[in-house]
Amino acid sequence: MNSRLAIEECGFRYKSLKNEPKLGINEAYLGLILAPQRHLKGKLKMKDVNKLILVGRLGAEPVQRETKSGKRVVQFPLATARMNSQKEQETQWHRVVVWGKQAEMCQQYLDKGQTVYVEGILKSRKYTTQGGEERTAYEVHADEVNFLSKARGSVPAIESPMP
């Protein structure tokens, strides 16, 4: 089996930059553009990705509420910071939404200022203000929240004595 067939069978698109008819496997990676593909009626369709990974500090205490159907949801602001080209710190604020059992854990153990790792998707929702103005809010709906700093109410680590 030639390298082109092997690459295409793995679900990648083969493209030679120099249109060379015969490429060995060592030469192939130099002239390939590999991209995941899905065929839809003979047309190439790329897979979409909506995934965010944030590491930052809570800007306020988590706020818990329940939906009409009884599902628990927690929201909290998360600040991420970076240094810009002028060596000034820029802070970006994100609204994080957590559902279910994980929401309960966030409500119970997180405090303002704690560092967390958040992995999730970006969602937008439209709403109208009391003044009648249309607005769009962007939220990170968390699939995973890991506590990176010591959580409130956590049991301190017990060290085993040296033998």
Stockholm file with secondary structure:
# STOCKHOLM 1.0

chainA/1-163         MNSRLAIEECGFRYKSLKNEPKLGINEAYLGLILAPQRHLKGKLKMKDVNKLILVGRLGAEPVQRETKSGKRVVQFPLATARMNSQKEQETQWHRVVVWGKQAEMCQQYLDKGQTVYVEGILKSRKYTTQGGEERTAYEVHADEVNFLSKARGSVPAIESPMP
#=GR chainA/1-163 SS CCHHHHHHHTTBCCCCSSCCSCCCHHHHTTSCCCCBCEEETTEEECCCCCCEEEEEEESSCCEEEECTTSCEEEEEEEEEEEECTTSCEEEEEEEEEEEHHHHHHHHHHCCTTCEEEEEEEEEEEEEECTTSCEEEEEEEEEEEEEECSCCTTCCCCCCCCCC
#=GC SS_cons         CCHHHHHHHTTBCCCCSSCCSCCCHHHHTTSCCCCBCEEETTEEECCCCCCEEEEEEESSCCEEEECTTSCEEEEEEEEEEEECTTSCEEEEEEEEEEEHHHHHHHHHHCCTTCEEEEEEEEEEEEEECTTSCEEEEEEEEEEEEEECSCCTTCCCCCCCCCC
//
